[in-house]
Amino acid sequence: MPTTTTVTRTQRAGIYELVRNHLAGIGDVAIVLENGDYATAERLGIEFAEDVDLLADIGWRPDEERESFELTMLVYDLAELLNRLHDEAERVLAGSQSERCAREEDEASEALLLTGLDACEKVLAAIDERGGDSA
């Protein structure tokens, strides 16, 4: 069942950063295919497709003019995606300072990751409160 969960512009910016960071690894699909790891290639393909579905709702540009964004993905798929993005953000934020310093915009990126982490938690909590039903 589709959800009609809405996120704010600030929440969207954080979620967008999480999706953008995940999509940076899209080249991994070719690597795992080359290594014959078809199960991982399939999992990554599904994850990247979910990222694209979410971008269809929140927009492809870094800055969108809307104040709110309706997430229309199926509740189960949205929850799975947000849990994955949340877990990835926690891993990145827990990484060593030297890993994070590799990025030129480290502080801004970290702030967006934290915003995305918070947005995932809030949307997941809203889904849980509804018991997985649409709003």
N, CA, C and O atoms as a Tinker XYZ file with bonds, in Angstrom:
   540  protein
     1  N      0.839000   -1.167000    0.000000    73     2
     2  CA     0.000000    0.000000    0.000000    64     1     3
     3  C      0.896000    1.246000    0.000000    63     2     4     5
     4  O      1.839000    1.318000    0.788000    81     3
     5  N      0.621000    2.218000   -0.861000    73     3     6
     6  CA     1.453000    3.429000   -0.890000    64     5     7
     7  C      1.291000    4.236000    0.389000    63     6     8     9
     8  O      0.249000    4.192000    1.043000    81     7
     9  N      2.320000    4.961000    0.726000    73     7    10
    10  CA     2.266000    5.848000    1.879000    64     9    11
    11  C      2.107000    7.269000    1.371000    63    10    12    13
    12  O      2.471000    7.572000    0.235000    81    11
    13  N      1.578000    8.116000    2.186000    73    11    14
    14  CA     1.496000    9.528000    1.821000    64    13    15
    15  C      2.309000   10.336000    2.819000    63    14    16    17
    16  O      1.959000   11.469000    3.149000    81    15
    17  N      3.375000    9.754000    3.287000    73    15    18
    18  CA     4.269000   10.444000    4.210000    64    17    19
    19  C      4.873000   11.651000    3.510000    63    18    20    21
    20  O      5.270000   11.580000    2.347000    81    19
    21  N      4.936000   12.743000    4.229000    73    19    22
    22  CA     5.492000   13.977000    3.688000    64    21    23
    23  C      6.721000   14.364000    4.493000    63    22    24    25
    24  O      6.726000   14.258000    5.719000    81    23
    25  N      7.760000   14.810000    3.804000    73    23    26
    26  CA     8.957000   15.306000    4.472000    64    25    27
    27  C      9.132000   16.781000    4.140000    63    26    28    29
    28  O      8.695000   17.260000    3.093000    81    27
    29  N      9.779000   17.484000    5.055000    73    27    30
    30  CA    10.043000   18.908000    4.862000    64    29    31
    31  C     11.231000   19.101000    3.916000    63    30    32    33
    32  O     11.922000   18.148000    3.559000    81    31
    33  N     11.443000   20.318000    3.532000    73    31    34
    34  CA    12.578000   20.644000    2.674000    64    33    35
    35  C     13.900000   20.280000    3.357000    63    34    36    37
    36  O     14.809000   19.760000    2.710000    81    35
    37  N     14.009000   20.551000    4.655000    73    35    38
    38  CA    15.230000   20.224000    5.402000    64    37    39
    39  C     15.430000   18.719000    5.479000    63    38    40    41
    40  O     16.535000   18.227000    5.252000    81    39
    41  N     14.365000   17.979000    5.797000    73    39    42
    42  CA    14.471000   16.526000    5.835000    64    41    43
    43  C     14.847000   15.984000    4.459000    63    42    44    45
    44  O     15.675000   15.081000    4.343000    81    43
    45  N     14.243000   16.533000    3.439000    73    43    46
    46  CA    14.529000   16.117000    2.066000    64    45    47
    47  C     16.004000   16.320000    1.734000    63    46    48    49
    48  O     16.619000   15.472000    1.088000    81    47
    49  N     16.575000   17.449000    2.179000    73    47    50
    50  CA    17.990000   17.719000    1.896000    64    49    51
    51  C     18.877000   16.639000    2.502000    63    50    52    53
    52  O     19.841000   16.197000    1.878000    81    51
    53  N     18.552000   16.220000    3.710000    73    51    54
    54  CA    19.331000   15.160000    4.349000    64    53    55
    55  C     19.157000   13.821000    3.660000    63    54    56    57
    56  O     20.133000   13.110000    3.420000    81    55
    57  N     17.915000   13.473000    3.341000    73    55    58
    58  CA    17.655000   12.213000    2.646000    64    57    59
    59  C     18.316000   12.228000    1.274000    63    58    60    61
    60  O     18.878000   11.221000    0.843000    81    59
    61  N     18.253000   13.360000    0.590000    73    59    62
    62  CA    18.889000   13.492000   -0.720000    64    61    63
    63  C     20.386000   13.206000   -0.615000    63    62    64    65
    64  O     20.950000   12.516000   -1.464000    81    63
    65  N     21.028000   13.736000    0.425000    73    63    66
    66  CA    22.458000   13.509000    0.621000    64    65    67
    67  C     22.748000   12.026000    0.837000    63    66    68    69
    68  O     23.727000   11.499000    0.309000    81    67
    69  N     21.902000   11.359000    1.607000    73    67    70
    70  CA    22.087000    9.931000    1.845000    64    69    71
    71  C     21.950000    9.146000    0.548000    63    70    72    73
    72  O     22.746000    8.246000    0.280000    81    71
    73  N     20.954000    9.479000   -0.252000    73    71    74
    74  CA    20.752000    8.789000   -1.535000    64    73    75
    75  C     21.919000    9.077000   -2.469000    63    74    76    77
    76  O     22.427000    8.172000   -3.130000    81    75
    77  N     22.339000   10.323000   -2.524000    73    75    78
    78  CA    23.457000   10.705000   -3.398000    64    77    79
    79  C     24.723000    9.941000   -3.025000    63    78    80    81
    80  O     25.452000    9.464000   -3.895000    81    79
    81  N     24.975000    9.830000   -1.731000    73    79    82
    82  CA    26.154000    9.085000   -1.281000    64    81    83
    83  C     26.053000    7.624000   -1.681000    63    82    84    85
    84  O     27.043000    7.032000   -2.111000    81    83
    85  N     24.880000    7.039000   -1.547000    73    83    86
    86  CA    24.720000    5.633000   -1.927000    64    85    87
    87  C     24.900000    5.450000   -3.429000    63    86    88    89
    88  O     25.559000    4.507000   -3.865000    81    87
    89  N     24.322000    6.342000   -4.217000    73    87    90
    90  CA    24.432000    6.224000   -5.671000    64    89    91
    91  C     25.872000    6.378000   -6.173000    63    90    92    93
    92  O     26.188000    5.963000   -7.288000    81    91
    93  N     26.732000    6.967000   -5.363000    73    91    94
    94  CA    28.146000    7.084000   -5.747000    64    93    95
    95  C     28.788000    5.712000   -5.917000    63    94    96    97
    96  O     29.819000    5.589000   -6.579000    81    95
    97  N     28.189000    4.681000   -5.326000    73    95    98
    98  CA    28.733000    3.335000   -5.434000    64    97    99
    99  C     28.127000    2.508000   -6.549000    63    98   100   101
   100  O     28.293000    1.289000   -6.569000    81    99
   101  N     27.429000    3.143000   -7.476000    73    99   102
   102  CA    26.739000    2.387000   -8.520000    64   101   103
   103  C     27.705000    1.578000   -9.392000    63   102   104   105
   104  O     27.319000    0.557000   -9.961000    81   103
   105  N     28.940000    2.025000   -9.495000    73   103   106
   106  CA    29.938000    1.288000  -10.263000    64   105   107
   107  C     30.292000   -0.061000   -9.645000    63   106   108   109
   108  O     30.877000   -0.919000  -10.305000    81   107
   109  N     29.934000   -0.242000   -8.380000    73   107   110
   110  CA    30.195000   -1.518000   -7.710000    64   109   111
   111  C     29.442000   -2.668000   -8.372000    63   110   112   113
   112  O     29.875000   -3.817000   -8.289000    81   111
   113  N     28.325000   -2.372000   -9.023000    73   111   114
   114  CA    27.559000   -3.424000   -9.691000    64   113   115
   115  C     28.429000   -4.112000  -10.736000    63   114   116   117
   116  O     28.467000   -5.341000  -10.800000    81   115
   117  N     29.122000   -3.337000  -11.546000    73   115   118
   118  CA    29.994000   -3.921000  -12.579000    64   117   119
   119  C     31.120000   -4.736000  -11.953000    63   118   120   121
   120  O     31.495000   -5.786000  -12.474000    81   119
   121  N     31.654000   -4.257000  -10.846000    73   119   122
   122  CA    32.764000   -4.958000  -10.182000    64   121   123
   123  C     32.300000   -6.314000   -9.666000    63   122   124   125
   124  O     32.970000   -7.322000   -9.894000    81   123
   125  N     31.164000   -6.355000   -8.974000    73   123   126
   126  CA    30.709000   -7.626000   -8.424000    64   125   127
   127  C     30.243000   -8.575000   -9.523000    63   126   128   129
   128  O     30.374000   -9.791000   -9.389000    81   127
   129  N     29.704000   -8.029000  -10.602000    73   127   130
   130  CA    29.356000   -8.886000  -11.747000    64   129   131
   131  C     30.609000   -9.520000  -12.332000    63   130   132   133
   132  O     30.630000  -10.712000  -12.636000    81   131
   133  N     31.641000   -8.717000  -12.485000    73   131   134
   134  CA    32.909000   -9.211000  -13.031000    64   133   135
   135  C     33.494000  -10.308000  -12.145000    63   134   136   137
   136  O     34.130000  -11.241000  -12.635000    81   135
   137  N     33.273000  -10.185000  -10.837000    73   135   138
   138  CA    33.778000  -11.178000   -9.887000    64   137   139
   139  C     32.837000  -12.368000   -9.722000    63   138   140   141
   140  O     33.116000  -13.281000   -8.945000    81   139
   141  N     31.726000  -12.359000  -10.452000    73   139   142
   142  CA    30.789000  -13.473000  -10.393000    64   141   143
   143  C     29.912000  -13.494000   -9.165000    63   142   144   145
   144  O     29.299000  -14.519000   -8.865000    81   143
   145  N     29.834000  -12.388000   -8.443000    73   143   146
   146  CA    29.003000  -12.307000   -7.239000    64   145   147
   147  C     27.619000  -11.785000   -7.637000    63   146   148   149
   148  O     27.294000  -10.619000   -7.413000    81   147
   149  N     26.823000  -12.659000   -8.225000    73   147   150
   150  CA    25.542000  -12.266000   -8.801000    64   149   151
   151  C     24.507000  -11.905000   -7.744000    63   150   152   153
   152  O     23.649000  -11.055000   -7.985000    81   151
   153  N     24.574000  -12.531000   -6.590000    73   151   154
   154  CA    23.630000  -12.194000   -5.519000    64   153   155
   155  C     23.847000  -10.751000   -5.045000    63   154   156   157
   156  O     22.885000  -10.013000   -4.834000    81   155
   157  N     25.103000  -10.358000   -4.881000    73   155   158
   158  CA    25.403000   -8.985000   -4.468000    64   157   159
   159  C     25.018000   -8.001000   -5.566000    63   158   160   161
   160  O     24.493000   -6.924000   -5.284000    81   159
   161  N     25.279000   -8.369000   -6.809000    73   159   162
   162  CA    24.911000   -7.497000   -7.938000    64   161   163
   163  C     23.401000   -7.275000   -7.958000    63   162   164   165
   164  O     22.933000   -6.158000   -8.179000    81   163
   165  N     22.651000   -8.338000   -7.726000    73   163   166
   166  CA    21.192000   -8.217000   -7.712000    64   165   167
   167  C     20.740000   -7.325000   -6.556000    63   166   168   169
   168  O     19.885000   -6.459000   -6.743000    81   167
   169  N     21.306000   -7.529000   -5.360000    73   167   170
   170  CA    20.946000   -6.708000   -4.196000    64   169   171
   171  C     21.241000   -5.236000   -4.466000    63   170   172   173
   172  O     20.416000   -4.368000   -4.185000    81   171
   173  N     22.425000   -4.965000   -5.015000    73   171   174
   174  CA    22.783000   -3.579000   -5.313000    64   173   175
   175  C     21.847000   -2.984000   -6.361000    63   174   176   177
   176  O     21.445000   -1.825000   -6.257000    81   175
   177  N     21.507000   -3.775000   -7.360000    73   175   178
   178  CA    20.586000   -3.295000   -8.392000    64   177   179
   179  C     19.239000   -2.904000   -7.803000    63   178   180   181
   180  O     18.666000   -1.880000   -8.172000    81   179
   181  N     18.741000   -3.719000   -6.892000    73   179   182
   182  CA    17.468000   -3.415000   -6.236000    64   181   183
   183  C     17.595000   -2.142000   -5.406000    63   182   184   185
   184  O     16.708000   -1.289000   -5.429000    81   183
   185  N     18.698000   -2.019000   -4.674000    73   183   186
   186  CA    18.903000   -0.829000   -3.847000    64   185   187
   187  C     18.974000    0.436000   -4.702000    63   186   188   189
   188  O     18.366000    1.450000   -4.359000    81   187
   189  N     19.714000    0.381000   -5.815000    73   187   190
   190  CA    19.834000    1.562000   -6.662000    64   189   191
   191  C     18.497000    1.904000   -7.316000    63   190   192   193
   192  O     18.191000    3.079000   -7.519000    81   191
   193  N     17.702000    0.889000   -7.646000    73   191   194
   194  CA    16.362000    1.140000   -8.200000    64   193   195
   195  C     15.481000    1.839000   -7.158000    63   194   196   197
   196  O     14.714000    2.741000   -7.494000    81   195
   197  N     15.596000    1.420000   -5.896000    73   195   198
   198  CA    14.843000    2.083000   -4.822000    64   197   199
   199  C     15.288000    3.536000   -4.682000    63   198   200   201
   200  O     14.464000    4.426000   -4.475000    81   199
   201  N     16.589000    3.771000   -4.797000    73   199   202
   202  CA    17.098000    5.145000   -4.731000    64   201   203
   203  C     16.458000    6.003000   -5.818000    63   202   204   205
   204  O     16.036000    7.131000   -5.563000    81   203
   205  N     16.388000    5.464000   -7.021000    73   203   206
   206  CA    15.807000    6.190000   -8.150000    64   205   207
   207  C     14.321000    6.448000   -7.906000    63   206   208   209
   208  O     13.825000    7.534000   -8.205000    81   207
   209  N     13.614000    5.463000   -7.369000    73   207   210
   210  CA    12.198000    5.661000   -7.044000    64   209   211
   211  C     12.024000    6.799000   -6.037000    63   210   212   213
   212  O     11.114000    7.617000   -6.175000    81   211
   213  N     12.889000    6.852000   -5.033000    73   211   214
   214  CA    12.805000    7.917000   -4.038000    64   213   215
   215  C     13.126000    9.270000   -4.677000    63   214   216   217
   216  O     12.475000   10.270000   -4.372000    81   215
   217  N     14.113000    9.303000   -5.548000    73   215   218
   218  CA    14.445000   10.558000   -6.227000    64   217   219
   219  C     13.282000   11.056000   -7.084000    63   218   220   221
   220  O     13.125000   12.263000   -7.275000    81   219
   221  N     12.468000   10.136000   -7.601000    73   219   222
   222  CA    11.290000   10.544000   -8.366000    64   221   223
   223  C     10.340000   11.353000   -7.486000    63   222   224   225
   224  O      9.658000   12.256000   -7.972000    81   223
   225  N     10.294000   11.029000   -6.187000    73   223   226
   226  CA     9.440000   11.767000   -5.256000    64   225   227
   227  C     10.079000   13.063000   -4.768000    63   226   228   229
   228  O      9.405000   14.087000   -4.667000    81   227
   229  N     11.365000   13.024000   -4.468000    73   227   230
   230  CA    11.999000   14.188000   -3.836000    64   229   231
   231  C     12.757000   15.073000   -4.822000    63   230   232   233
   232  O     13.225000   16.149000   -4.450000    81   231
   233  N     12.881000   14.644000   -6.046000    73   231   234
   234  CA    13.556000   15.450000   -7.060000    64   233   235
   235  C     15.012000   15.072000   -7.220000    63   234   236   237
   236  O     15.662000   14.596000   -6.289000    81   235
   237  N     15.506000   15.297000   -8.423000    73   235   238
   238  CA    16.870000   14.913000   -8.773000    64   237   239
   239  C     17.890000   16.004000   -8.502000    63   238   240   241
   240  O     19.082000   15.718000   -8.390000    81   239
   241  N     17.449000   17.236000   -8.396000    73   239   242
   242  CA    18.355000   18.362000   -8.182000    64   241   243
   243  C     18.716000   18.491000   -6.707000    63   242   244   245
   244  O     17.919000   18.130000   -5.842000    81   243
   245  N     19.900000   18.999000   -6.415000    73   243   246
   246  CA    20.268000   19.184000   -5.003000    64   245   247
   247  C     19.314000   20.131000   -4.278000    63   246   248   249
   248  O     18.991000   19.914000   -3.110000    81   247
   249  N     18.871000   21.161000   -4.956000    73   247   250
   250  CA    17.960000   22.142000   -4.348000    64   249   251
   251  C     16.635000   22.120000   -5.089000    63   250   252   253
   252  O     16.583000   22.290000   -6.308000    81   251
   253  N     15.590000   21.914000   -4.351000    73   251   254
   254  CA    14.240000   21.941000   -4.901000    64   253   255
   255  C     13.488000   23.080000   -4.229000    63   254   256   257
   256  O     13.719000   23.366000   -3.054000    81   255
   257  N     12.600000   23.727000   -4.956000    73   255   258
   258  CA    11.897000   24.886000   -4.422000    64   257   259
   259  C     10.707000   24.548000   -3.538000    63   258   260   261
   260  O     10.241000   25.394000   -2.774000    81   259
   261  N     10.214000   23.328000   -3.634000    73   259   262
   262  CA     9.044000   22.963000   -2.837000    64   261   263
   263  C      9.379000   22.996000   -1.352000    63   262   264   265
   264  O     10.536000   22.839000   -0.961000    81   263
   265  N      8.366000   23.201000   -0.538000    73   263   266
   266  CA     8.525000   23.210000    0.916000    64   265   267
   267  C      8.328000   21.831000    1.518000    63   266   268   269
   268  O      8.839000   21.540000    2.599000    81   267
   269  N      7.577000   20.968000    0.808000    73   267   270
   270  CA     7.351000   19.615000    1.305000    64   269   271
   271  C      7.349000   18.642000    0.131000    63   270   272   273
   272  O      7.130000   19.021000   -1.020000    81   271
   273  N      7.597000   17.383000    0.458000    73   271   274
   274  CA     7.739000   16.346000   -0.552000    64   273   275
   275  C      6.969000   15.113000   -0.108000    63   274   276   277
   276  O      7.226000   14.562000    0.963000    81   275
   277  N      6.036000   14.688000   -0.924000    73   275   278
   278  CA     5.242000   13.505000   -0.609000    64   277   279
   279  C      5.982000   12.262000   -1.082000    63   278   280   281
   280  O      6.404000   12.174000   -2.236000    81   279
   281  N      6.131000   11.305000   -0.174000    73   279   282
   282  CA     6.790000   10.046000   -0.505000    64   281   283
   283  C      5.712000    9.033000   -0.848000    63   282   284   285
   284  O      4.873000    8.702000   -0.010000    81   283
   285  N      5.733000    8.544000   -2.077000    73   283   286
   286  CA     4.646000    7.703000   -2.573000    64   285   287
   287  C      5.011000    6.228000   -2.682000    63   286   288   289
   288  O      4.213000    5.428000   -3.170000    81   287
   289  N      6.205000    5.861000   -2.235000    73   287   290
   290  CA     6.621000    4.466000   -2.308000    64   289   291
   291  C      5.743000    3.598000   -1.415000    63   290   292   293
   292  O      5.129000    4.090000   -0.468000    81   291
   293  N      5.686000    2.318000   -1.719000    73   291   294
   294  CA     4.995000    1.382000   -0.848000    64   293   295
   295  C      5.626000    1.438000    0.540000    63   294   296   297
   296  O      6.844000    1.570000    0.667000    81   295
   297  N      4.808000    1.339000    1.569000    73   295   298
   298  CA     5.268000    1.492000    2.950000    64   297   299
   299  C      6.438000    0.556000    3.249000    63   298   300   301
   300  O      7.454000    0.990000    3.792000    81   299
   301  N      6.305000   -0.715000    2.903000    73   299   302
   302  CA     7.366000   -1.677000    3.184000    64   301   303
   303  C      8.663000   -1.291000    2.474000    63   302   304   305
   304  O      9.739000   -1.329000    3.071000    81   303
   305  N      8.556000   -0.922000    1.203000    73   303   306
   306  CA     9.743000   -0.536000    0.436000    64   305   307
   307  C     10.383000    0.731000    1.000000    63   306   308   309
   308  O     11.607000    0.827000    1.092000    81   307
   309  N      9.544000    1.707000    1.378000    73   307   310
   310  CA    10.061000    2.947000    1.944000    64   309   311
   311  C     10.772000    2.681000    3.261000    63   310   312   313
   312  O     11.859000    3.205000    3.501000    81   311
   313  N     10.159000    1.866000    4.116000    73   311   314
   314  CA    10.777000    1.557000    5.407000    64   313   315
   315  C     12.109000    0.836000    5.199000    63   314   316   317
   316  O     13.092000    1.148000    5.872000    81   315
   317  N     12.148000   -0.114000    4.283000    73   315   318
   318  CA    13.388000   -0.841000    4.003000    64   317   319
   319  C     14.478000    0.112000    3.494000    63   318   320   321
   320  O     15.629000    0.039000    3.925000    81   319
   321  N     14.106000    0.992000    2.586000    73   319   322
   322  CA    15.053000    1.965000    2.032000    64   321   323
   323  C     15.562000    2.913000    3.113000    63   322   324   325
   324  O     16.765000    3.155000    3.209000    81   323
   325  N     14.663000    3.446000    3.919000    73   323   326
   326  CA    15.079000    4.390000    4.963000    64   325   327
   327  C     15.943000    3.706000    6.016000    63   326   328   329
   328  O     16.893000    4.306000    6.518000    81   327
   329  N     15.628000    2.470000    6.352000    73   327   330
   330  CA    16.480000    1.724000    7.285000    64   329   331
   331  C     17.874000    1.540000    6.703000    63   330   332   333
   332  O     18.867000    1.698000    7.413000    81   331
   333  N     17.958000    1.210000    5.421000    73   331   334
   334  CA    19.266000    1.035000    4.774000    64   333   335
   335  C     20.041000    2.352000    4.777000    63   334   336   337
   336  O     21.220000    2.378000    5.130000    81   335
   337  N     19.382000    3.442000    4.385000    73   335   338
   338  CA    20.057000    4.744000    4.350000    64   337   339
   339  C     20.495000    5.162000    5.752000    63   338   340   341
   340  O     21.585000    5.702000    5.938000    81   339
   341  N     19.640000    4.909000    6.727000    73   339   342
   342  CA    19.949000    5.229000    8.120000    64   341   343
   343  C     21.199000    4.481000    8.571000    63   342   344   345
   344  O     22.107000    5.074000    9.156000    81   343
   345  N     21.243000    3.176000    8.298000    73   343   346
   346  CA    22.389000    2.362000    8.703000    64   345   347
   347  C     23.675000    2.816000    8.015000    63   346   348   349
   348  O     24.737000    2.856000    8.637000    81   347
   349  N     23.574000    3.157000    6.730000    73   347   350
   350  CA    24.756000    3.638000    6.005000    64   349   351
   351  C     25.245000    4.952000    6.582000    63   350   352   353
   352  O     26.450000    5.164000    6.713000    81   351
   353  N     24.314000    5.845000    6.929000    73   351   354
   354  CA    24.698000    7.141000    7.511000    64   353   355
   355  C     25.393000    6.937000    8.848000    63   354   356   357
   356  O     26.387000    7.601000    9.139000    81   355
   357  N     24.880000    6.026000    9.660000    73   355   358
   358  CA    25.530000    5.747000   10.943000    64   357   359
   359  C     26.947000    5.232000   10.735000    63   358   360   361
   360  O     27.861000    5.619000   11.463000    81   359
   361  N     27.137000    4.361000    9.745000    73   359   362
   362  CA    28.484000    3.824000    9.480000    64   361   363
   363  C     29.434000    4.935000    9.030000    63   362   364   365
   364  O     30.582000    4.992000    9.471000    81   363
   365  N     28.956000    5.807000    8.162000    73   363   366
   366  CA    29.808000    6.905000    7.675000    64   365   367
   367  C     30.154000    7.846000    8.819000    63   366   368   369
   368  O     31.309000    8.244000    8.976000    81   367
   369  N     29.154000    8.198000    9.616000    73   367   370
   370  CA    29.387000    9.133000   10.720000    64   369   371
   371  C     30.275000    8.528000   11.805000    63   370   372   373
   372  O     30.978000    9.253000   12.508000    81   371
   373  N     30.246000    7.217000   11.942000    73   371   374
   374  CA    31.077000    6.550000   12.934000    64   373   375
   375  C     32.483000    6.294000   12.417000    63   374   376   377
   376  O     33.375000    5.933000   13.185000    81   375
   377  N     32.684000    6.481000   11.112000    73   375   378
   378  CA    33.995000    6.242000   10.510000    64   377   379
   379  C     35.046000    7.174000   11.082000    63   378   380   381
   380  O     34.734000    8.166000   11.740000    81   379
   381  N     36.278000    6.838000   10.822000    73   379   382
   382  CA    37.383000    7.642000   11.352000    64   381   383
   383  C     37.389000    9.024000   10.723000    63   382   384   385
   384  O     36.900000    9.211000    9.609000    81   383
   385  N     37.940000    9.981000   11.436000    73   383   386
   386  CA    38.042000   11.349000   10.942000    64   385   387
   387  C     38.823000   11.392000    9.633000    63   386   388   389
   388  O     38.493000   12.181000    8.748000    81   387
   389  N     39.839000   10.568000    9.496000    73   387   390
   390  CA    40.635000   10.588000    8.265000    64   389   391
   391  C     39.813000   10.153000    7.062000    63   390   392   393
   392  O     40.013000   10.663000    5.959000    81   391
   393  N     38.881000    9.207000    7.261000    73   391   394
   394  CA    38.005000    8.799000    6.164000    64   393   395
   395  C     37.092000    9.944000    5.762000    63   394   396   397
   396  O     36.892000   10.197000    4.574000    81   395
   397  N     36.536000   10.641000    6.754000    73   395   398
   398  CA    35.617000   11.730000    6.451000    64   397   399
   399  C     36.352000   12.940000    5.888000    63   398   400   401
   400  O     35.777000   13.684000    5.093000    81   399
   401  N     37.611000   13.160000    6.279000    73   399   402
   402  CA    38.359000   14.318000    5.796000    64   401   403
   403  C     38.719000   14.202000    4.325000    63   402   404   405
   404  O     39.174000   15.178000    3.728000    81   403
   405  N     38.532000   13.060000    3.740000    73   403   406
   406  CA    38.803000   12.891000    2.319000    64   405   407
   407  C     37.865000   13.760000    1.488000    63   406   408   409
   408  O     38.135000   14.022000    0.316000    81   407
   409  N     36.757000   14.209000    2.094000    73   407   410
   410  CA    35.801000   15.049000    1.383000    64   409   411
   411  C     36.095000   16.513000    1.658000    63   410   412   413
   412  O     36.343000   16.908000    2.797000    81   411
   413  N     36.064000   17.305000    0.609000    73   411   414
   414  CA    36.337000   18.735000    0.729000    64   413   415
   415  C     35.271000   19.437000    1.560000    63   414   416   417
   416  O     35.589000   20.342000    2.331000    81   415
   417  N     34.030000   19.040000    1.417000    73   415   418
   418  CA    32.918000   19.690000    2.108000    64   417   419
   419  C     32.518000   18.885000    3.333000    63   418   420   421
   420  O     31.329000   18.672000    3.568000    81   419
   421  N     33.479000   18.440000    4.107000    73   419   422
   422  CA    33.239000   17.508000    5.208000    64   421   423
   423  C     32.175000   17.987000    6.185000    63   422   424   425
   424  O     31.245000   17.238000    6.483000    81   423
   425  N     32.284000   19.202000    6.688000    73   423   426
   426  CA    31.343000   19.669000    7.699000    64   425   427
   427  C     29.932000   19.785000    7.157000    63   426   428   429
   428  O     28.978000   19.377000    7.819000    81   427
   429  N     29.787000   20.337000    5.958000    73   427   430
   430  CA    28.458000   20.461000    5.356000    64   429   431
   431  C     27.880000   19.091000    5.068000    63   430   432   433
   432  O     26.693000   18.855000    5.292000    81   431
   433  N     28.697000   18.201000    4.580000    73   431   434
   434  CA    28.236000   16.848000    4.284000    64   433   435
   435  C     27.811000   16.124000    5.553000    63   434   436   437
   436  O     26.783000   15.446000    5.568000    81   435
   437  N     28.596000   16.264000    6.620000    73   435   438
   438  CA    28.260000   15.614000    7.880000    64   437   439
   439  C     26.952000   16.156000    8.426000    63   438   440   441
   440  O     26.139000   15.397000    8.954000    81   439
   441  N     26.739000   17.458000    8.307000    73   439   442
   442  CA    25.483000   18.046000    8.776000    64   441   443
   443  C     24.300000   17.486000    7.988000    63   442   444   445
   444  O     23.252000   17.194000    8.563000    81   443
   445  N     24.468000   17.336000    6.673000    73   443   446
   446  CA    23.400000   16.770000    5.858000    64   445   447
   447  C     23.170000   15.295000    6.187000    63   446   448   449
   448  O     22.030000   14.829000    6.196000    81   447
   449  N     24.244000   14.568000    6.456000    73   447   450
   450  CA    24.091000   13.167000    6.842000    64   449   451
   451  C     23.303000   13.057000    8.144000    63   450   452   453
   452  O     22.435000   12.195000    8.281000    81   451
   453  N     23.609000   13.934000    9.097000    73   451   454
   454  CA    22.873000   13.940000   10.366000    64   453   455
   455  C     21.404000   14.303000   10.145000    63   454   456   457
   456  O     20.517000   13.731000   10.778000    81   455
   457  N     21.154000   15.250000    9.249000    73   455   458
   458  CA    19.784000   15.627000    8.921000    64   457   459
   459  C     19.060000   14.454000    8.275000    63   458   460   461
   460  O     17.897000   14.189000    8.580000    81   459
   461  N     19.752000   13.751000    7.382000    73   459   462
   462  CA    19.153000   12.584000    6.740000    64   461   463
   463  C     18.885000   11.474000    7.730000    63   462   464   465
   464  O     17.849000   10.813000    7.664000    81   463
   465  N     19.811000   11.266000    8.647000    73   463   466
   466  CA    19.645000   10.256000    9.691000    64   465   467
   467  C     18.395000   10.566000   10.506000    63   466   468   469
   468  O     17.579000    9.680000   10.762000    81   467
   469  N     18.248000   11.821000   10.912000    73   467   470
   470  CA    17.091000   12.251000   11.687000    64   469   471
   471  C     15.801000   12.104000   10.879000    63   470   472   473
   472  O     14.783000   11.661000   11.409000    81   471
   473  N     15.843000   12.475000    9.596000    73   471   474
   474  CA    14.655000   12.365000    8.747000    64   473   475
   475  C     14.228000   10.906000    8.610000    63   474   476   477
   476  O     13.039000   10.596000    8.685000    81   475
   477  N     15.187000   10.019000    8.410000    73   475   478
   478  CA    14.860000    8.590000    8.322000    64   477   479
   479  C     14.166000    8.128000    9.594000    63   478   480   481
   480  O     13.154000    7.431000    9.531000    81   479
   481  N     14.703000    8.511000   10.747000    73   479   482
   482  CA    14.119000    8.101000   12.020000    64   481   483
   483  C     12.690000    8.613000   12.164000    63   482   484   485
   484  O     11.816000    7.878000   12.624000    81   483
   485  N     12.441000    9.865000   11.779000    73   483   486
   486  CA    11.111000   10.443000   11.923000    64   485   487
   487  C     10.106000    9.789000   10.987000    63   486   488   489
   488  O      8.978000    9.507000   11.392000    81   487
   489  N     10.497000    9.543000    9.743000    73   487   490
   490  CA     9.581000    8.913000    8.796000    64   489   491
   491  C      9.318000    7.468000    9.207000    63   490   492   493
   492  O      8.182000    6.999000    9.133000    81   491
   493  N     10.359000    6.761000    9.639000    73   491   494
   494  CA    10.169000    5.383000   10.098000    64   493   495
   495  C      9.254000    5.332000   11.328000    63   494   496   497
   496  O      8.428000    4.427000   11.449000    81   495
   497  N      9.400000    6.292000   12.229000    73   495   498
   498  CA     8.526000    6.344000   13.406000    64   497   499
   499  C      7.075000    6.587000   12.984000    63   498   500   501
   500  O      6.156000    5.993000   13.548000    81   499
   501  N      6.870000    7.460000   11.993000    73   499   502
   502  CA     5.511000    7.720000   11.503000    64   501   503
   503  C      4.917000    6.464000   10.879000    63   502   504   505
   504  O      3.735000    6.176000   11.064000    81   503
   505  N      5.726000    5.723000   10.148000    73   503   506
   506  CA     5.255000    4.475000    9.546000    64   505   507
   507  C      4.891000    3.481000   10.638000    63   506   508   509
   508  O      3.856000    2.820000   10.557000    81   507
   509  N      5.735000    3.372000   11.657000    73   507   510
   510  CA     5.470000    2.450000   12.760000    64   509   511
   511  C      4.176000    2.818000   13.498000    63   510   512   513
   512  O      3.398000    1.941000   13.873000    81   511
   513  N      3.955000    4.109000   13.700000    73   511   514
   514  CA     2.751000    4.564000   14.390000    64   513   515
   515  C      1.494000    4.180000   13.630000    63   514   516   517
   516  O      0.460000    3.895000   14.233000    81   515
   517  N      1.581000    4.174000   12.316000    73   515   518
   518  CA     0.434000    3.801000   11.481000    64   517   519
   519  C      0.304000    2.302000   11.346000    63   518   520   521
   520  O     -0.684000    1.805000   10.803000    81   519
   521  N      1.291000    1.579000   11.835000    73   519   522
   522  CA     1.261000    0.119000   11.719000    64   521   523
   523  C      1.462000   -0.347000   10.296000    63   522   524   525
   524  O      0.999000   -1.426000    9.928000    81   523
   525  N      2.152000    0.454000    9.482000    73   523   526
   526  CA     2.443000    0.066000    8.109000    64   525   527
   527  C      1.353000    0.439000    7.135000    63   526   528   529
   528  O      1.504000    0.204000    5.937000    81   527
   529  N      0.243000    1.020000    7.611000    73   527   530
   530  CA    -0.835000    1.428000    6.713000    64   529   531
   531  C     -0.519000    2.775000    6.112000    63   530   532   533
   532  O      0.364000    3.483000    6.596000    81   531
   533  N     -1.224000    3.133000    5.072000    73   531   534
   534  CA    -1.015000    4.457000    4.480000    64   533   535
   535  C     -1.643000    5.508000    5.352000    63   534   536   537
   536  O     -2.581000    5.237000    6.101000    81   535
   537  N     -1.109000    6.731000    5.249000    73   535   538
   538  CA    -1.599000    7.826000    6.095000    64   537   539
   539  C     -2.945000    8.302000    5.632000    63   538   540
   540  O     -3.513000    9.219000    6.224000    81   539
